[in-house]
């Protein structure tokens, strides 16, 4: 698959109910995207928890 952008965009709609199994390169990209999203949520949670 030369450019998995649209495939990854489509499967994100399924959230936790979807897992990319193959090809490995697309699986790795889906994993990296999920981790990036988690970092955004963690960052937001940390900024809300501040008591300046």
Secondary structure as the mmCIF struct_conf table of DSSP 4:
data_model
#
loop_
_struct_conf.conf_type_id
_struct_conf.id
_struct_conf.beg_label_comp_id
_struct_conf.beg_label_asym_id
_struct_conf.beg_label_seq_id
_struct_conf.end_label_comp_id
_struct_conf.end_label_asym_id
_struct_conf.end_label_seq_id
HELX_RH_AL_P HELX_RH_AL_P1 UNK A 5 UNK A 11
HELX_RH_3T_P HELX_RH_3T_P1 UNK A 12 UNK A 17
BEND BEND1 UNK A 22 UNK A 23
HELX_RH_AL_P HELX_RH_AL_P2 UNK A 24 UNK A 49
#
